[in-house]
Amino acid sequence: MNVCTESEIIATVEAVASGLVVLHPDAVEYLLNLPELSASNPALLNPVQALTPREIEVLDMLGSGLSNKAIAKRLQISEHTVKFHISSIFQKLGVSTRTEAVTVGVRLGLIML
């Protein structure tokens, strides 16, 4: 790996302080060469739709293992609305289970565990 310049380090610290995930270009190149991230992976041919801020919030709570009822209580919404958000998340991420949704969310940097 190459050594980062002072300006790159400052930009990285500012980005992380803003809640962003930062990777060195060498790390990105390495990740893109992993078999599960290669162009032959059908998941990469169907880019995910952007999640709304509320959907990201629900996804984060799924990652914490909360039930629909607990999510509804925490967000002060109905369980039906939680189910609607989860259904939308599944569709946008192209998944069919809560575990898959969380896994994809982590991989995309939408949630941190």
Secondary structure, 3 states (H helix, E strand, C coil): CCCCCHHHHHHHHHHHHCCCCCCCHHHHHHHHCCHHHCCCCHHHHCCCCCCCHHHHHHHHHHHCCCCHHHHHHHHCCCHHHHHHHHHHHHHHHCCCCHHHHHHHHHHCCCCCC
